[in-house]
Amino acid sequence: MTAKNEYTQEERLLAALAHAAIITGMIAPVAGLLIYVTQKEKSAYAARQGLQAAIYQLIGLSIMMLVWSCWGVFYMISLIPLMANADKYQDAPPPVFWVGLGSMICPFIFMAIWGLYGFWGTVQAGMGREFRYAVVGQMVERRLDNRDDTSASNSGETAGTIPEAPVEDEEV
């Protein structure tokens, strides 16, 4: 883990903002991508945190839409007995209706866990710590490492080595 004083206050702030953008909902991935694009040449830390936050938020939004859609379908299915036999349920809805309504808690639980994990990233990045989301963090690290290796090999260098100085021919 990296010491918290290695990064400037601006780097820590930008990294934290990338993670904190989770509260903005649908535009959260855009904030992370903007930080990545604007910082990839200036600050590897802020760029890495921005890209990983954007991917985490995009995946989370996709899963959240899927979970809400599944709940909507389940809720509609729970209304079928009510629509099919309305006279029977004039006093109270069928028991399956309450199960469908109660299952609304599942998307809210997912949203809470997703948001709290994002806020944990905010706190860690704000402190200058190297934060990685469980799966997304490793994926981003590999992607950025591969990009660095590719750019180094394209310039004739190997990653992690210092290029040799050109040898001059000496005449005796």
N, C-alpha and C positions, 0 to 999 in steps of 0.2 A: 504494500500500500504506500502511496506517495505521501510525503510529509505535507501538511496543510499550508505551509508557508512558501511552497515552491511556486505557486501561481499568484498572479497579480489580483488585486481586488476586482478589476474589470473582467478578467477571465472567469473568476469565481461567480461574479454576478451574471454574466452571460450564460454560463453553464446552468446556474440555478434557475434563471428565467426560462430556459429551454424546458426544464422539467416542470416548472410551475405553470407553464402554459396549459397544463392539463385541465385547469379550471375553465378555460375558454371553450371547451367542448370541441366542436367541429373544426375550428381553425387552429387547434393546438399543434397538429403536425406541421403546419405552415410556419409557425414560430420557430420550431426546432430546425426546420430546413433553412430558414433565413439565417439563423445563427450559424449553422454549418457552412453555408455558402459564403457568408461574409467573413468567417473566421478561419477557414481551412488553410489559408496562407499565413495568418497572423498567430493563431493560437491552436495548437493541436488539441489541447485539453478542451477548450470551449467548443471546437468543431466536433470532436468525438462525442462529447456529452450532448450537443445539439442533434447530431445525427441519430444517436441511440434513442434520445427522447422522442424524436419525430417518428421513428419506426415503432417504438413501444406504443405511442399514442395512436398511430394509425391502426396497428393491430388491435389495440383495445377498443377503438371506435367500431371497427368491423365486427368484433365479437359482440360488443354491446348491441349493435343493430340486429345481429343474428339472434341474440338472446331475447330481445324485445319482440322480434318477429315471431319466434317460437311461442312466447307467452301469448301474443295476440291470437295466434291460431288455436292454442289450447283454450284460451278464454272463450273464443267463438264456439268451439266444440262444446264447451260446458253450457252454452246457451241453447243448444239444440233441443234438449228435453223441454225447456221452457217454451220454445217456439212451437214445438210439435204438439204440446198438450197444455196450452195456456190456462184452460179452465181448471185443471188439476192443481196448478201452482198459483192460484190467486192470493192465497194467504202468505205463502213463503216460497222462495225459489227452491229448486231442487238442490240436494246436498252437493252434487257435482259442481254447481255454480259457485259455492263457497270455496271449494278446492281450487277452482280456476281463479277466483278473485284472490285467494290467499297465496297462490303461486306467484303473484306479482312481486313478492319479496325476493325471489331469485335474481331478477335483473338489478334490483336495488343493492343486494348484497354484492353482486359482481361489480357494480359501479363504485361502491364504497371501497372494496379491496383494491380495485384498479387505481382509484384516486389516491388512496393512502400510500400505495407503493410509489406512485409518482411524486407525492409530497416528500416521501423519505428520500427520494433521489434529489429533490430540491434542497433539502437540509444538508445532505452529504456533499453535493456539489458546491453549495454556498460555503461550506467549511473547507473547500479545496481538496476534498478526498476523491479518490478515483472510484466513482460509482459505476456499477454495471448491473443492468437488469438481468434477471436469471438467464434467459435464452438470447434475448436481443443483444445484450452487452457482448457476449462472446462472438456472436455473428458479426457485429460491427467491428470488433477488434480484428477478426480474421480478414474481413473485407478491406479494412484500412491497411493492415499489414501486407496483404497481397498487392494492394495498390502501390505501397512504398517499395516492395520488392520489385515489382514490374518497372516502376520508374527508375529504380537504381540499376536494373539490368539493362534497360534501354540506354542509359547513359554510360554503359560499360563498367559499372561498379557492381559490387555485390553488397547486399544490405548489411549494414553493421560494420563495414570495413572502410578504412580511409583510403582514398585513391592514391596510388603511387605517383610521385613526382616524375615528370619525364626525364629520361636519362640523356645527358648531352654527351656527344662523342668528343673525347679529348684527343688532340693531336700531340704526339710526343716529339 
